[in-house]
Amino acid sequence: MVSPISIRLDEQVNEILSEYVNSKNISKAEFIRRAIVEKLEDDIDVELADKAYKEWNDNGRKTISFDEMLEKYGEV
């Protein structure tokens, strides 16, 4: 089911958005939907990465820097 949502944009942002979506041949609604989905995916990815990193550290594992890796294993 699709749920409508309303947002308020100032005139300048609305004008820029209109020009952009017209140049891409998409609707404002589609652009906003894509932007929201992308932001949600990015935020979820960051949360999952933070959780995995915390678990990694909590289990006594360590990370090393790129320079430390080169020292340890040499250049490829």
HELIX and SHEET records of a PDB file:
HELIX    1   1 GLU A   11  LYS A   24  1                                  14    
HELIX    2   2 LYS A   28  ASP A   58  1                                  31    
HELIX    3   3 PHE A   66  TYR A   73  1                                   8    
END                                                                             
